[in-house]
Amino acid sequence: MKTEKMKVHFVDKYLLNPTNPVKVNLIGVGGTGSQVLTALACINESLVALNHAGIFVQVFDDDVVTKANLGRQLFAGAEIGLPKAVALVNRINRFFGTNWKAHTMKFNKENIRQEDCHATITITCVDSVSARFEIADMLKLAAKNHSYYRDTPAYWLDFGNSQYTGQVLLSTIRKIQQSASQKFKTIDRIPLMTDEFRDLFLHAKEDMTPSCSLAEALTKQDLFINSSLADMGASLLWQMFREGMIVNRGFFLNLKDFRTQPVKVG
């Protein structure tokens, strides 16, 4: 009886042994993004300890810290009124000795130059569906027009959630060369989430109304949904760097009943 080969994705070789730190764009540092940035700092510290070049992160967010952000997001009272990107990146740089960059602008076609899209990995922690579709168009165009290898857009990792549920999904921006394998069926392209899960995103309920207090914010998003997604999503990224191959490209999480459903690469 012939058994079907397991489908796997071999990670772009550039992530495994780069000459320079792998460039990562993190878009949005609110509830989830602030947690993801801290996880990225831990990943970088660990990679460097393992003689890897590490990662270089650029943060994009045009929002400022408000009182409602305290508690659920990683901000202190003394940071109220500061740009979120600046407050977080300054803190990370001081604590870990990195030289990461903060950009206090919205990541969209109006503000961002095409060269700003040139990062090997783009991570989005944005609130709106329209932002995801606009970023997808920007990444596809950047990958198409980027002729040299370093920082060519390769992966897009997206975090999204409602009050008790959320998802983390990985896509490839371009075809990733796969090593020959007799044991596995290799997947060189993981569909863009905005294509494969288009209906899911289009039918998602959005509440863009700013919260006036932490208590009000907690009626919209549970206290630990963001940190749970951030830790599990960062674990996927860590697996990519350390193991060089993945079977799952993300997951759906229901924190209310503690259920997690992995999403296969193919």
QUIKA-V202799 format. One record per backbone hydrogen bond with DSSP energy under -1.0 kcal/mol. NH is the residue of the N-H (numbers start at 1). CO is the residue of the C=O. Records with the same first field share a line. If there is no record, write none. Layout:
# QUIKA-V202799
NH: CO / CO
This chain:
# QUIKA-V202799
8: 185
9: 246
11: 244
15: 12
17: 13
22: 54
24: 56
25: 121
26: 58
27: 123
28: 60
34: 30
36: 32
37: 33
38: 34
39: 35
40: 36
41: 37
42: 38
43: 39
44: 40
45: 41
46: 42
47: 43
48: 44
49: 45
51: 48
52: 47
56: 22
58: 24
59: 101
60: 26
61: 103
65: 82
69: 66
70: 67
73: 69
75: 73
79: 76
80: 77
81: 65
82: 79
84: 63
87: 83
88: 84
89: 85
90: 86
91: 87
92: 88
93: 89
94: 90
95: 91
96: 92
97: 93
101: 57
103: 59
105: 103
108: 106
112: 108
116: 113
117: 114
118: 115
119: 117
121: 23
122: 155
123: 25
124: 157
125: 27
132: 128
133: 129
134: 130
135: 131
136: 132
137: 133
138: 134
139: 135
140: 136
141: 137
142: 138
143: 139
144: 140
145: 141
152: 149
154: 120
155: 120
156: 171
157: 122
158: 169
159: 124
160: 167
162: 165
166: 253
167: 160
168: 251
169: 158
170: 249
171: 156
172: 190
173: 154
176: 188
185: 6
187: 8
195: 192
196: 192
197: 193
201: 197
202: 198
203: 199
204: 201
217: 213
218: 214
219: 216
220: 217
221: 217
222: 163
228: 224
229: 225
230: 226
231: 227
232: 228
233: 229
234: 230
235: 231
236: 232
237: 233
238: 234
239: 235
240: 236
241: 237
242: 238
243: 239
246: 9
249: 263
251: 168
252: 261
253: 166
254: 259
255: 164
259: 254
261: 252
263: 250
265: 247
